Amino acid sequence: MEPVRIEERSVVEVLAGIGRYTACVNDPPWSAVATRVAPASRVVRATSMDIDHLESLVADEPDSDTVVGIGGGSAIDTAKF
């Protein structure tokens, strides 16, 4: 069996190459990286997992190519929604 190849890239490198994106974030780490990454089309602070709140976020979503979660579990879960 061949070994698994793990590619390490920084968040700066990844976000520079994904096109227009919406960032669902927690702070930290957003405040530490926001000025070093390609600007997001939209930044959503992950504050609530209430279904009505999440649906309102989707309704207001711009035409992003990708949605990414940056931070902890609530940022990742919001991005997945």
N, C-alpha and C positions, 0 to 999 in steps of 0.2 A: 504494500500500500504506500502510495506517495504521501509525503508529509503535507499537512495543510499549510497553505501560504497565507500569512496574515500581512496585510498591507497597512502600514501606519501612515496616516496623513493628519495634518492639523485641521481644526475646524476652519481656519482661515483658507486653507487650500481647497477644502471640500466646498465651502460656500462660494468661493470664487468661480467654481465651474458648474453650478447647477442652474443657472438662469435666474429668472424672477422667482423669488421665494417669499413665503410667509413664515415668520419665526414665532413659534409658541414658546414662551420663555418663563423661567424662574430667575429670580435675582437673589444671590449669585447663581450662576456665573455670567448672565447676560451683560451686566455692567462692566465686567472685566474684558469681554471680547467685542462688544458692540462697535467700538471705534476702530477695531482692527479687521473687521470682516466686510465683505461686500454688503452694501445697504440692502435691507429687506424691503420688499414691497409693502409689507405690513408687519407690525410687531404686536402680538397678542400676549398680554400677561396672563398666565395660567392661574386664575384665582378661584374658579368654581367649576365643579363637575356637574352642576345642575343641568339637566337636559334642556330646559328652555334657554338657559344661557348659552350652551354649546350650539344649539340650533340657530340662535341669533348671530353667533360668530360666522357660521357657514353662510347665512343669508347675506352678510356684509363682505364676504370674501372677494377680493379682487382677482383678476385673472393671473394667478401665480402658477408657475410651472410645477412647483414643489412646496410642500408644507413640511417644516422640520421642527422638532422639539429640541430645545436647548435648556438643559437643567435636569431637574428631578422627575419623579414619576408623574406629577400633575402636568408638567409641560409635555412629556412624551404622550400621555393619555389624551390631552387636548389635541395634539397634532394628529394622533391616530383617528380621532373622531371625524 
